[in-house]
Amino acid sequence: MMKSRSVVAILIGFIFIFFPYGSMLAQQNRSGTDVNINVSARVISSIEMITIQSMNLSEAESDNDQIRINPLNSTNAGKMIAIGSANSEIRISYLKQRELTQLNGAETLIFNYQVAGNTEDDQSSAELLDRENRDFQFNEEGRFYLWIGGSVDVSTASPGNYQGEFTVDIEYI
């Protein structure tokens, strides 16, 4: 009989695990035995990332064997929208350097990324993201806009097509 009551108390505790910030305290007194079950859960909604435009290096002009795309004003910058909970605070981080690999060869290039962000869909008033300003907030519609640019030295690059990945991490704080 004692075993089944413990199982029932545990099952009741598991039912409440699905409620955000919910908690339950179950006590059972029988033969001087106390059973305490504390259950709590924190549910965090997800953040959706939508790529609106990929960065276009082939259209960017080269200056002294450097290709630069300014995320604050270049039409060649990539554009993404992060969608989450309205007015929630978020932290944004990314790796500043990533390797680009030649599709039909073994050559690599190092791309130095720059990212600008804004609560409005306005590239020109966006703010560059760096180590000091990685904490932001979704706007009233639950959106945050990102423009991706950067630079790459092509002075030693062999002709060909290069590709690489860019990863941006956004988390609620």
N, C-alpha and C positions, 0 to 999 in steps of 0.2 A: 504494500500500500504506500509506503514511504517513497519507493522508487517511482511510481507513477505520478505522485504529486510533484516530485522534483522535475520530471520530464514536462509536466504541464506548465510549471513555472518557467522553465527554460523556453518552451514553445511560445508562451505569452511574451517573454522578453524578445524573441526573434520577430514577432509580429510588429513590435514598435521600432525595430531597427530601420524600417523603411520610411519613417517620418523624420524629416529634417529637424535637427536639434532636439528630438524627442528623447525623453529619458523615463525610466520606470524603476521603481524600487519595490521588489517583492519580498515579503517576509513571511515566514511560515514558522509557527511555534508548535512543536509537538515533541514531547519528551525532552524539552530543554534545548532543541536544535533550532538555530536560526539560519535561514538561507537568504542571502542578499544577492540580488542580481541587478547590476547597474548597466544599462544599455543606452548608448547614444550614437548618433550618426550625423555626419555633416555631409549634405548633398551639395555638390558644386556643379552648376550647369556648365555645359561645354561651350567652347568658343569655335565658331566656324570661320574658316579662312577662304576667301574667294579671290582668285587671280583674275583681274580685269584685263591687264595687259602685261605681256612678258617684256623684259628688258631687251632692247634691240641694239646690239653692238654693231651690226653690219651697216646701220645708217649713221652711226656716230662718226665724227671726224677725228682723224689722228693728228696729234700735235707733238712733234719731236718723239715719235714712236710710242706715244702714250695715248690711249683711248680713254676719254673721261666722259662720264654721264653724270650730270649734276641732278640729284634727286629733287632739288628745289625748283628747277625750271626747265629741265630737258624733256622734250616730247618723246625721247627714247627711253626714259626711265620706266621701270616696271611699276605696276600699280596693283595693290591688293586692298581688300576691305576685310577687317576683322569684325565679326558680328557676335555679340554676347548680351549680357544683361545690362539694361539701360543704367547709366550713371555709375556703374561699378568701376572700382579702381583696378588697374591692371599693371603688370610689369612686362616689359618687352626686352628681349635679348636676342642677339644673333652673333655668329662668328664673323669677324671683320675680314678674314682672309679665307678664301676657298680655292681649291685647285680646279682648273678647267683642263679637260683632257681632249686631245685631238681624236676625232671620231675614227679616222682611218690611219692611225699611226700611234706612236708612243710618246709624242711631245706633250708637254704640259705647260700651262701658264698659271700664274698666281693672280687672282682677281681680288682687289681690295674693295669691299662693299661699303657703301654709305646708305643709310636709311633715314628718311624724313617721315614724320607722322603728324596727323592733324585730326581733330574731332570733326572738322568740316571737310567737304569734298573740294578743297582748294589747295592745290600744290604750292602756289606761290607764298602762302602764309604758313606752310608747314614748318615744323621745327626739326632740325637734325637730331637724331638720337645718338647719344654717346654714353659714357659710363656715369656721368653725373645726372642725366635726366632719362631714366628708364621707367619711371613710374608715371602712368598716365591714367586717363579715365575714358570710358565709353561715353558717347554723347547720349542725348535723351532718346534717340532711336536705337541705342545699343550698337553704334557703329564707331569704328576708328579706322582712318584711312592711312595707308602706307605707300610711299614711293621709294623704289629701290634703284640705286645707281652705284657708281663707283669708278674705279680706274684699273687699267691693266697695261703693263709694259709689253709691247709687241716687237721690240727691237731684235730679239733673238728668235722670234716665232717663225716656224715653217708655215708656208701657205697651207690652208685647210680649214676645216670646220672644227670648232671646239665646243664642248658642252660641259656643264657643271651644274651643281645643285646649290640652292640657297635655302637655308632653313632659318626661320624666325620663330622664336618661342614666345608665346603670350600666355600669361597665367594671371588668375585673379589673386589680389592681395588683400 
